[in-house]
């Protein structure tokens, strides 16, 4: 259960309200009880009856209730500030329950219940007979939502929840994995709060930190595609990656066919190209060195099939190509060069 997370249930549509009442009601009763503790001790419960209610000090009772409500509000405010993630999880689970109910992704039947009195007419009530098994978990800044797939009539909807989850939970989908009998969605929780400054971007142990809880493990996944609109910050992002990688033993090759911002790095570092001929020559050289290095790695004593340069303690080589699509679209090359 802990690995799967919290189960989303039909009653979760009012989860925040139920949690609030269950948490604050004891606080409310405790405060009111402290105000009236002397009165309660003086009551003879054996002879107590409702006719004695007129002896209650109404103004004092109102004051005690008012103070209790204020303290409850204060406790709720402090709890939300201190346990913000817990509150967000409650809202997320409530939204997921409402999503299933409002889209009617469940099975139900009408059950007739008897009235309170024997001669009173009964009424029909909806009873849920099937509710999709969905689990919610927040761990290490990532939200994992696991949904069981049963080949039922709601399978297509449950297999394509990406847009609903991203917009409804205001999170960014980072991974979707289809496993045996269930699909697991992974979303980045609180994207804005997870951002880091350029100084905090660092590369170590074969991975590069992009956000507080997001790392690019280039030793395992060596390819990165950066996409975005004009002015979206792609170049600044690439410059940040370059700056972080320069603090390692990695070797960088930078290509900027538009002779823009990245080309300016040529004045402070080597292997920066922007002319067409130099670009093609760099790509060909990079490929030849890659093949040569691969042959050399296989001759090493500690070489193992399936392992890469990192296992052998070799430095990483990066080919950073800015505006690749624009370069390919603006130039026509022979098949051999392509």
ZIZI-V356359 format. One record per residue. SS is DSSP state (helix for helix, strand for strand, loop for the rest). D_FIRST is the distance of its C-alpha to the first C-alpha in whole Angstrom. Layout:
# ZIZI-V356359
ss: {SS;SS}
d_first: {D_FIRST;D_FIRST}
This chain:
# ZIZI-V356359
ss: {loop;loop;loop;loop;loop;strand;strand;loop;loop;helix;helix;helix;helix;helix;helix;helix;helix;helix;helix;helix;helix;helix;helix;helix;helix;helix;helix;helix;helix;helix;helix;helix;helix;helix;helix;loop;helix;helix;helix;helix;helix;helix;loop;loop;loop;loop;loop;loop;loop;helix;helix;helix;helix;helix;helix;loop;loop;helix;helix;helix;helix;helix;helix;helix;helix;helix;helix;helix;helix;helix;helix;helix;helix;helix;helix;helix;helix;helix;helix;helix;helix;helix;loop;helix;helix;helix;helix;helix;helix;helix;helix;helix;helix;helix;helix;helix;helix;helix;helix;helix;helix;helix;loop;loop;loop;strand;strand;strand;strand;strand;strand;strand;strand;loop;loop;loop;loop;loop;loop;loop;loop;loop;strand;strand;strand;strand;strand;strand;strand;strand;strand;loop;loop;strand;strand;strand;strand;strand;strand;loop;loop;strand;strand;strand;strand;strand;strand;strand;loop;loop;loop;loop;loop;loop;helix;helix;helix;helix;helix;loop;loop;helix;helix;helix;helix;helix;helix;helix;helix;loop;loop;strand;strand;strand;strand;strand;strand;strand;strand;loop;loop;strand;strand;strand;strand;strand;strand;strand;loop;loop;loop;loop;loop;loop;loop;loop;loop;helix;helix;helix;loop;loop;strand;strand;loop;loop;strand;strand;strand;strand;strand;loop;loop;strand;strand;strand;loop;loop;loop;loop;loop;loop;loop;loop;loop;loop;loop;loop;loop;loop;loop;loop;loop;helix;helix;helix;helix;helix;helix;helix;helix;helix;helix;helix;helix;loop;loop;loop;loop;loop;strand;strand;strand;strand;strand;strand;loop;loop;loop;loop;loop;helix;helix;helix;helix;helix;helix;loop;loop;loop;loop;strand;strand;loop;loop;helix;helix;helix;helix;helix;helix;helix;helix;helix;helix;helix;helix;helix;helix;helix;helix;helix;helix;helix;helix;helix;helix;helix;loop;loop;loop;loop;loop;loop;loop;loop;loop;loop;loop;loop;loop;loop;loop;loop;loop;loop;strand;strand;strand;strand;strand;strand;loop;helix;helix;helix;helix;helix;helix;helix;loop;loop;loop;loop;loop;loop;loop;loop}
d_first: {0;4;5;5;6;7;8;12;14;18;19;17;21;22;19;21;24;22;20;24;26;23;24;27;29;29;30;33;34;34;36;38;38;40;43;44;43;47;47;44;46;49;48;49;46;49;51;49;50;49;53;52;50;53;53;50;51;50;50;48;45;45;45;42;40;41;40;37;36;37;35;32;33;33;30;28;30;30;26;26;28;26;22;23;20;18;20;20;17;17;20;18;16;19;21;18;18;22;22;21;23;26;26;26;23;22;24;26;28;31;31;34;34;37;39;39;43;44;46;44;43;39;37;34;31;28;25;22;22;20;17;16;12;12;9;11;10;13;14;18;19;18;16;13;13;12;14;14;18;19;23;23;26;24;23;25;24;21;22;24;22;24;27;25;22;25;27;25;22;25;24;25;23;23;22;21;19;19;17;17;16;15;16;15;17;18;20;22;21;24;27;30;28;27;31;33;37;39;39;35;35;35;35;34;33;33;31;32;31;31;29;27;24;25;27;29;29;33;33;30;31;35;35;35;36;37;38;39;42;45;45;41;41;41;44;43;39;41;43;41;39;42;43;40;41;44;43;41;44;43;46;46;48;48;50;51;53;54;55;53;51;50;53;54;52;55;57;55;53;54;53;53;54;55;58;58;59;57;54;55;56;53;51;53;53;49;49;51;50;46;48;50;47;45;48;48;45;45;48;46;45;42;41;38;37;35;35;37;39;36;36;40;40;42;42;41;43;42;44;44;45;46;47;46;47;50;51;51;52;55;56;57;57;58;55;56;55;52}
